[in-house]
């Protein structure tokens, strides 16, 4: 767990950068009461700004001055680029080559130099924390205490705005979001269930839970759910999440599309695939009774992809 003191300090540190996002009830659905933590309303339309702002702010000034770089499918890259621009330092993002054009364009608009690489090359670089030809100070997009502490500030907001919350569901990519939110919530409300939602095409955490150790997901496929699900769970992140995360719920791509459609129709919320996963899990009934908070982690999706996903069959 990230200590609550570090989370509270992060909240003060990033207060001028991030938005305290609202918690709104999802209307017009049957089943459990579902509330939406709308992190898609952050300035970069993703929760990643919380972690990036805290991590960049806490870098030693000399290390920050030489510039920063990160590895991203799009949202972490935007967060680090935004924080670097505020600090007046250069930023480079090694972007997974399947990242949507919307995310690539927004990283560049924030001043980042974007270098594309394969998923496997990026995943290996996340483990090594180096990439050929890239200089500067590396900001890990999930396996970093300061980044996780920034993410955790959303958890403080959830328990303050909904003291009787029963379950919180987040998507999982590297694990930095759920580790942060769970750290904050366990410190304030230790009996709240913490659940991750994974797409059927990329569910390494469920596989790891099944096997009892950090495991690979051999059947991984690239889909429109580009901001969640990897080919494996980092062993260090597995150790971080043990004891914090209660369950993984696997949802189908059709359930994810339906959740995106429900969010658009009922709440006028545009969620990317990863952002809709928690709603899909909640609507499936597998997360139990409410109140359930579904963390809408981001809304950075190409409009063409979004329209295709939510269009009726």
Secondary structure, 3 states (H helix, E strand, C coil): CCCHHHHHHHHHHHCCCCCCCCEEECCCCCCCCEEEEEHHHCCCCECHHHHHHHHHHCCCHHHHHCCEEEEECCHHHHHHHHHHHHHCCCEEEEEECCCCHHHHHHHHHCCCEEEEECHHHHHHHHHHCCCCCCCCEECCCCCCHHHHHHHHHHHHHHHHHCCCCCEEEEECCCCHHHHHHHHHHHHHCCCCEEEEEEECCECHHHHHHHHCCCCECCCCCCCCCCCCCCCECCHHHHHHHCCCCCEEEEECHHHHHHHHHHHHHHHCCCCCHHHHHHHHHHHCCCCCCCCEEEEECECCCCHHHHHHHHCCC
